[in-house]
Amino acid sequence: MRAQTMRSPANPPRMTPAPGFRTVALIIASAMFMEQLDGTILATALPSMAESFDVSPLHMSVALTSYMLSLAVFIPASGAIADRYGSRNVFRSAILLFTIGSILCGLSGNLPLLVLSRLLQGMGGAMMVPVGRLVLLRSVPKSELVSAMSWLLVPALIGPVIGPPLGGFIVTWASWRWIFYINVPIGIAGMWLATKYVPDVRIAERQRFDRVGFVLSGISLSCLVFGLEMASRGGTAGSGSAGLILGGLTVGAVYVWHSKRVANPILDLSLMRFTTFRLSVIAGSLTRITAGSVPFLLPLMMQIGFGFSAAHSGVVTFVSALGAMLMKATAAPVLRKWGFRATLVWNGVLSMVCVALCAAFRPDWPLWTIYTVLLLSGFFQSLQFSAYNTVAYADVPSERFSSATSFYTTFQQLMLSLGICVAAAALHVSVTWNGHEHAQLPDFSVAFIVVTLVSLIAAPVCLLLPRNAGAEMSGHRER
């Protein structure tokens, strides 16, 4: 497939639809699914891995944080690298890196080797998600983008939900090493399909790579992500996180100063001048705090509060993935009828009501009522993120899609990490306040209410969107 070159901003490129955009969307979504599945499966297998390496389970958290660290460093550079070397080449190479990292993880005989392999995996993961989204933005006309984003989002949402039960099954009936080996056939298929179907789009005029910005953003984001992860543990780890977070904010301020003095910053803050992009980043960040917290809180509540096994709690939480899949066929007609503004406001409230209802879950509830709440929650949250991920690019010129994608994906990762931190902090405060030795059901209820209140702030932010925001994408027309 011949590469499509992007013209200079003075003569912007014409958007031409790639044949079979659903095929492209599903290929990209499969890569995202592989990445999301890997992370959630790993969390289930950490005790078994610790036993295999003869280390404390507490030390195994470095296997998670090393991956997050790699994501924080390399996500901002993904757009610039895709522009320089071609989106298909970078996407295919990202899958290859992730697959090689998975093989090395499975072969690791000790914890240091596992950490190095996870860093390599993170480099691949950092490129797969934003570059995959960039491919979709550049190969699909705006009128089809809502449908394409719906196809893209569903597999990525299923990964975190089926990860825990699948991880429990693998650890119980096979070796933990198969958690990484199952990525190999998916990766090989992904590289072959990317070569055959994914278009290769790049900027014709090479831009200078912002090396100083890359270093500053990498230091700032890695300190913030690592600090937030440490804060989520509480105790002595929480005290050390304050220094990391403060350091991350300080270096981040230096980066802001630097970004105003270079032509092509690695994270382009000037994108916040576009109304739809700015409001999508702000409101989407608030909503993602809840999205990051629910996969952390719900399985814990089911196992600690309800006494469910890991497998049983995984089956219950899987219902939300069914809701996400139902959304795929609904997003386009909903947005066509109501538009982005009304949908993001009212659907956002409905999704948060469903999350708040999780605070009322008790063991004596009939399972069908819990299933219903989780099904609706998965549906409304999936629709919400599909709308956010689409309207963000409504006013962004096509030649700036790469920098917009890097910026947007960086904030996504940071807010999902913050969601775990907020949930863990709320849980810890409630346990301490109530004098409980361990977390109990009322403590989980408090945590669910806290993250819900944070994300409800997104509704008035969405009211600031123009009534005709993203009309070209949704097909909505004001009466």
N, C-alpha and C positions, 0 to 999 in steps of 0.2 A: 504494500500500500504506500503510495507516494506521500511524502510529507507535505502538509499545508503550511505555508509560511505566512506569518502575520505582517501586515504592512505597518508602517510607522503611525503614531497617533494622529499625525496630520492627515493621513489618508487611511481611515480605519477599515479593517477587513470586513467583507460581507460574510454574514453568518450563513453557512450552507449546511442543511441537515445531513448528518451521516445516515446511510441506509440502516434501518433497523435500530433505532436508538434504544429500544428496550433491550436488545442484545448487548449493546455497549453498557447500558446501565446495570444489567445483571452481572456482567463480567466484573465491573468495578465493585458492585455490591458484594460479590463473592470474595473479593480480596479483603474488603472491610469486614465481612463476616468471619473470615479466617483470623484476622487480627483480634477482633472483639472476643471470639470464642477462646482463643489462646489465653488471653489474660484472665478470664473468669474461670476456666478450667484449672489454671495453675494455682489459683487461690485455694481450691479444694484439695489439691495434691501436696501442699507445702509440708504437712506433718509427715507424710510418707517419704518425701524427698529428704527431709531433715534426718530421718532415721537411716536412710541410705547413705547420706554423707557423714553420719555420726556427729551431727551438730545440734544445737538447741533449735527448736522450731522458731523461737524468737529471732534467731539470726537469719532465717530464711526470707524475712521481709526484704532483704537487700536484692533478692531476685525480682521483686516487683518494682522497687524504687530505681534500680539500674535501668530498667526498660523505660520508665517514666522520664528519667533523666535524659536518655537518648532522644525521646520524643521532643522534649522541651528544647533541646539544642538544635535539632535538625528540621523541625516543622517550619520555622520561619524562612529557611533557605529553600524550601521545596519549590516555590513558584519561580524563583530566579533560576534554579537549576533546570526546571522544565522548559523555561524560555530559551535557555542556552543550548540544551542538548535534545530537545524535543519531548513532548509529553508522553508519547508512546514509549520511547526509549527509556525514559526515567521510570515510568510506571512498571514496565517489564523488568527493569533492573531492580526496582524496589521489591517486587515479588521474589526475584531470585535471591536478593540479600536476606529477606525474611525466611525463605525456605532453607538457605544454607545455615542461617542462625538457628533455625529449628532443629536441623540435623545435629549441629554441634551441641545444642542444649541436651538433646537426647543421649549423646555420647559422653557428656560431661561426667567425670569421675569424682569431682570435688566441687565445693562451692565457688572458689575463685574462677574456675573454668566456666561454670554456669553463668556467673555474672558477666564475664567477657562475651559469652555467646548471646546473652540477653541484650547487651549493648549493641551487638551487630543486628539482632532482630529489631531493636528499636530504630536503628537507622533505616531499615527497610519499611517499618511501619510508619515512620514519620513522612516518608515519601508516598506511600500507597494511598492514604486517605485524601490529602489535599490535592495531589496530582490527579488522582482518579476523578475527583469532583471537577477539577479544571478541565479535564478531557470532556466531561459531560457538558459543561457550560459552553465550550467552544464548538461542540459538534452537534448541538441540538438547538433548533430555533426557539426563541423565547415563548412562542405560543404553545410549544410542547414541553416546556421545562417543568411545569407542575407535575405532569404525568411521569416524566423521567425521574424527577426527584422522589416521587412516591415509590417507583420501582427500586431506586437506589437505597432508600431508607429501611425498607422492611427487613432484608437479610441482616443488615447491620444491627437492628434492634433485637433480632432473634438470638444472635450470638451470646450476649450477656445473660439471656434468660435460660437457654438450654445448657450453658456452660457448667453450672454447678452440678446438675444431675448427671450429665455426661462424664464430668470429671470424677464424680463418686463411683460411677460404674467402671471406668477405666482403672482407677486405683484399686477397687475391690476385686476385679476379675482379671486384671493384667498388670503390667509394670507401669509406673508413672512415666516412663520414657515414651510410651505411646501417645501421651498427651502432645508431644512435640512431633512425633513421626507422622501423625495423621495430617499434619500440614503439608507433607511432601507431595502426595498426589494432587491435593488442591492447588498447590503452588505450580506444579508442572502443567496442569490443565490451564491455570490462569495465564501462564506465560505463552502457551500455544495459542489460546484464544485472543490474548492481547495482540499478538503478532498478526493474527488473521483479521480481526474485526476492529480493533481500536485505532482511530485515526491519529496521525502524528502531526501535531500543530506546534509551531515554534515562532518566536519573534525573528524577523529577518535581520533586523539591526541588533547586534549584540550590545548589551548594556554592561557597564562596569559593575562587577560584583562588590557589594558593600562588606568588605572583610571586617572592618572595625565594628560595624553594626552587628554582624554575625556573632562576633565574640561577645559584645556587650549584651545582646539579646539572649545569647546562650547562657551566660553567667546569671543574668537576672531571672530568666524563666526557670532554669534548673534550681536556683536557690528557692524560688517561690514554690515550685512543685514539690521539691524535697522537704521544704519547711512545712508545707501544708500536710504532707504525708506523715511527717513526724508528729505534728500537732494532733492528728487523728488518733494517735496511740495513747495520748494522755501521759500522766505520770512524769517521770524524769525526761522522757523523750519530748514531751510538750514544752518543757522549759528551754531546751536547746533549739526548738523550732523558731522561737522569737527572733534570735539572732540571724538565722537564715532568711526569714521573711523580711526583716529590716534591711539586711544586706541586699536582697533581691530588689526591694523597692528603691534603695539608693542607687544601685547600678541601673535600674530601669529609668530613673530620673536623668542619669547621665546619657542613656540612650536617647531619650526624648530630645535633649539638647543637641545630640549628634545628628539625629534624623532630620532636623531642620536645616542642616548645613551640607547635605549631600543630595545629589540629583535623584538617585534611586535607592532609598533606604530599604533595608531588608524587611522591615515592618513599616509600611507606609501609613503614617498617622493621618495624612491628608485625606485618606479615604473616608474618614469620619465626617467630612463635609457633605457627603451624599446622604440625604435625609433617610431614605429607606435602609441604607447600609448601617448608618449610625444607630437608628432605633432598633433594627434587628439585632445588632451586636449587644446593645444594652438590655433590651427585653429578653432576648434569647439567653444571655448570660444569667439573668435572674432565674429564668425557667430551668436552665440546666443545673442549677444548684440542687433543685429537687430531683432532676433526672439522675444526677450522680449519687444522691443519697438513698433513693428507694432500693436499688439493687443491694446496697449495703445493709439497710435497716430491715427489709422484709424477710430475707432468709434467717437473719439473727432472731427476729421476733418469733418466727415460726418454730425455730429449733429451741430457743431458750424459753420463750414465753408459753408456747403451745406444747412443747415436748416432742415435736415432730423430728423424725430422722432427717438427715441431709437429703436423702433421696425423695422422701415425702414432701419436704418443703420445696424442693426443686420442681416437683410435679405441679404443686399448687401455683408457684410463681410463673410457670410456663404459660399459664392461661393468658397473661398479658401479651405474650407474643402473638396469640391468635387474634387479639384485638388489633394489634399492629398490622397483621396481614389483611384483615377486613378493611382497614383504612385505604389500602392501595387503590381500590376501585372507587373510592368515595371522594378523595381529595379534589380531583379535578372538577366534578359537578358542584361540590360545596363551594369552592373558591369562585367558580363561574357565577353562581347565584348570589353569593354574599360578599365576595371580594376579600382581599387580604385583611383590611382593617377590621371589619366586623367579625370575621372568622377568628383572628388572633385575639381579639378582646373576649368574645363570649366563649369560644372554645377553650381559651386559656383558663377562664373561670371554672368551666365544667371539669377540665382535667385536674385542677387543683382541688375541687370538691371531692373528686374520686380519691385523690391522695389523702385528703383529710379524713375520709371515711376509713382508711386503713388504720387510723388511730383508734377507731372503735372496735376493731376486730377482737374477738374473744373466742376461746376454745369451744364455747357452747353455741356459737353461731353455726347455722347449717352451712355446709360447705358450698352449696349452690349460691348462697348470697355472697360469700367471699369470692367465688369464681366470677360472679356477675360484676362485682365492683372492679376486680382486676381486669376483666375483659374490657369494660368501658374505659378504665384508666389507660390501658394499652392503646385503645383506639384513639382517644382524645389526645394523648401525648404524642402519638405518631403523627396525627394530623397537624398538631401544633408545630412540631419540628420540621415537617415537610414544608409548611408555609414559611417559617423563619428562613430555612435554607434556600428558599426560592426567591422571596421578596428582597432579600439582602442584595441581590445582584440586579434589581430592576433598573436602577439608574446608573450603575457602574459601566463605563465604556468597556467594550470588549477587549481593548488592548491593555486594560488594567485588571483583567480577571485573575491573572496569576498572582499579583500582589494582594488582591482582595481575598483570594482563597487561602493564601498563607496566613494572612491576618485573622480571618474568620476562624480557621481551624485552630490556630494558637489559642484564641480565647475559649473555644469549645473545650479544649483539653484542660485549660487552667480552671474553668468553672466546674467541670466534672470532678476534678480533684478537690476543689473548694467545697463541693456538695458533700463529699465524704467527711471533710473536716467539720463542717457545720453540724452534720448529723451526729458525729461522734462527740463533739463538744456539748451539744444539747443533751445527749444521752448521759454523758459524764456529770453534767451539772445537776440533772434530775436525780441521778443515783446518789450524789453527794447530799443534795438538799433533803431528800426523803430518808436519808440514813440507811439506804439499802447496801447490803454487802455486794450483791451482784445486780445487774440490770433485771428489772421485772416488767411486766406488761404495762403498768402505768408510765414507766420511764420511756418505753418505746412510743407510747401515745404522745407524750410531750415532744419527743424528737420529730414525729410526723407533723404535729401541729406547727412547730417552729419552721421547718423547711417549707411547709405550705404557705405560711405567712410571708416568708421571704419572696417566694415566687409569685404571690398575688400582686406584688408591686408592679409586675410586668404589665398587667392589664391597663392601668392608666398611662403607662409609657406607650403602649400600642395605640391608644386613643390619639396620640400626636401624629400618627401616620396620616398622610393625605387620603381622602376618601377614594381617590382613583389610583392609589399606589399599586403598582404592578398590574395594571389593567391589561397591558399587552400580553402578560404571561397568563393571567387567569381568564381573560375573555369577559370579565365583569364590566358592565356598563351601568353607571348611575342613572336612576330614573329622574 
